[in-house]
Each structure stands twice: as structure tokens, then as C-alpha cells.
Amino acid sequence: MKVVSGAFGGLNLKPVPGNNTRPTSAKVKEAVFSMLTPYLNDGVALDLFAGTGSLGIEAVSRGFERAYLVDKAYKAINTIKENVEKTHHEEQFVVIKKAATEALKEFSENKIKFDLVFLDPPYRMKITEQIILDMIENDLLNDGAIIVDETDYNVELTSDKIALIKEKDYKDTKVVMYQFGG
């Protein structure tokens, strides 16, 4: 697993030990960032269910000023910290060991807003819609924010504040990109 491009391009990242984490494949990660290219500038990224932290690290590598990397699993947090350390830019990352809902509540209380959000919850949870609606309700998205969801099912969003931009299938993985419109 490597950082694909940018300031940290080529950097080898450590996987999370064990079988509880499903890392984003290199092919899917390259496709995600290819889809994101027209929308990438700077700002603050959130990698919720971060696993290895690879997507948030890639965002910072490509110009985002900061990434929040959230996971509730102890092994994942240790792996994220090791991977962030490898960048030699630890000041650009905030690593948080919490459940997603707790982290979102904390971001709301601290008035932290995001320009880019990666969602890759365990497929069995089927919680993408609720997380996106919670982020809108708690004012966690800057206008024009991009949300990238990696899932295995069709997401049915009921908000007129989110627009579907792109959707692509990769075997059993579906990558869906949305934009928040205020």
C-alpha cells in the first residue's frame, strides 16, 4: 500500500494487522483520486472509519492542509499513527480514536467543518445515509464539500442539499461521490 501522488507520493504505508479491516485497494484508491481531481484544492479532509489512514494521508499529500483520521479500533489507530509518522508532517493530521457518531458530535461542538470527507464504514453497517444526514444537520460541511462513499449497496439520500456527482462500480465495491450545496 502506497501513497499514489503528491508530496508523499511513493511512501509505503503499513496495513492494519489482522482481518478486521478492509483496506481500499490500490485500484479503487487511484480511481477515487482520479474522480476527485477536478475538485481537489485545499481545505480540511475527514477520513471517517480511517483504517490505515491512507485516504486522508493521500489528501494531505495532494494539497489539503489538514486531515482528521478517525477510527474506533485500537489496532487501526496504532497503524494510522505509524503511517502519519512516516510522512514527517504529523502537524497536518489529527488522529482520533472514537466511534464515528462520537467524533461527529465532537466536531460539531468544536465547530470543525470539512471540505472533503471519505466514508468507508464496514459494509455490514449500512449507515452511509445517516452519517451524511448527521453531517448536514450538525453543519459539518463547507459549501461545495465533496463526500466520497465506498460501499457495497445503493445509497438512498433524502436531502436536497447533496448532489450525486459520480458513481462507479469495482467488483463488489461501489464508489459514490457527492457534493454538498449548502
Residue pairs with C-beta under 8 A, 6 or more apart in sequence:
1 12
1 13
1 14
1 15
1 23
1 26
1 52
1 54
2 10
2 11
2 12
2 13
2 26
3 9
3 10
3 11
3 13
3 54
3 57
3 58
3 61
4 26
4 29
4 30
4 33
4 58
5 33
5 58
5 61
5 62
6 58
6 60
6 61
6 62
6 63
7 60
7 61
7 62
7 89
8 57
8 58
8 60
8 61
8 87
8 89
9 61
11 57
11 61
11 86
11 87
12 86
13 52
13 53
13 54
13 57
13 83
13 86
14 52
14 79
14 82
14 83
14 86
15 21
15 23
15 52
15 79
16 23
16 51
16 52
16 73
16 75
16 76
16 79
17 75
17 79
18 75
20 73
20 75
21 51
21 52
21 73
21 75
21 76
22 51
22 120
22 122
22 123
23 51
23 52
23 54
24 32
24 51
24 54
24 55
24 120
24 150
25 170
25 173
27 170
28 150
28 170
28 173
28 175
29 54
29 55
29 58
31 168
31 170
31 175
32 55
32 148
32 150
32 175
33 40
33 58
33 62
35 148
35 166
35 168
35 175
35 177
36 116
36 146
36 148
36 177
39 116
39 146
39 179
40 59
40 62
40 63
40 64
40 116
41 63
41 115
42 63
42 64
42 65
42 115
43 64
43 65
43 114
43 115
43 116
43 142
44 64
44 65
44 66
44 67
44 68
44 112
44 113
44 114
44 115
44 116
45 56
45 59
45 60
45 64
45 66
45 67
45 68
45 114
45 115
45 116
45 117
45 118
46 56
46 67
46 68
46 70
46 107
46 114
46 116
46 117
46 118
47 53
47 55
47 56
47 59
47 67
47 68
47 69
47 70
47 118
48 70
48 100
48 103
48 104
48 117
48 118
48 119
48 120
48 121
48 131
49 70
49 71
49 100
49 119
49 120
49 121
49 122
50 56
50 69
50 70
50 71
50 76
50 80
50 118
51 71
51 76
51 79
51 80
51 120
52 76
52 79
52 80
52 83
53 67
53 69
53 79
53 80
53 83
53 84
53 93
53 95
54 83
55 118
55 120
55 148
56 67
56 68
56 69
56 93
56 118
57 67
57 69
57 83
57 84
57 87
57 93
59 67
59 116
59 118
60 66
60 67
60 87
60 89
60 92
60 93
61 87
64 115
64 116
65 92
66 92
66 93
66 94
67 92
67 93
67 94
68 93
68 94
68 96
68 103
68 107
68 112
68 114
69 80
69 84
69 93
69 94
69 95
69 96
70 96
70 98
70 100
70 103
71 77
71 80
71 96
71 97
72 97
72 98
72 99
72 100
74 97
77 95
77 97
80 95
81 95
84 90
84 93
84 95
87 93
96 103
96 106
98 106
100 121
100 127
100 131
101 134
104 131
104 134
104 135
104 138
104 140
105 138
107 113
107 114
107 138
107 140
108 138
108 139
108 140
112 140
113 139
113 140
113 141
113 142
113 145
114 135
114 140
114 141
114 142
114 145
115 142
115 144
115 145
115 146
116 145
116 146
116 148
117 135
117 141
117 145
117 146
117 147
117 148
118 148
118 150
119 128
119 131
119 132
119 147
119 148
119 149
119 150
119 151
120 149
120 150
120 151
121 127
121 128
121 131
121 151
123 151
123 152
123 153
126 153
128 149
128 151
128 155
129 155
129 156
129 157
129 158
132 147
132 149
132 157
132 159
132 162
132 178
133 157
133 158
133 159
134 140
135 141
135 147
136 159
136 161
136 162
136 180
141 147
141 180
142 180
143 180
143 181
143 182
144 179
144 180
144 181
145 179
145 180
146 165
146 177
146 178
146 179
146 180
147 162
147 177
147 178
147 179
147 180
148 175
148 176
148 177
149 155
149 175
149 176
149 177
149 178
150 173
150 174
150 175
151 173
151 174
151 176
152 172
152 173
152 174
153 174
154 174
155 176
157 164
157 178
161 180
161 181
161 182
162 178
162 179
162 180
162 181
163 178
163 179
163 181
164 176
164 177
164 178
165 177
165 178
165 179
166 175
166 176
166 177
167 174
167 175
167 176
167 177
168 174
168 175
169 175
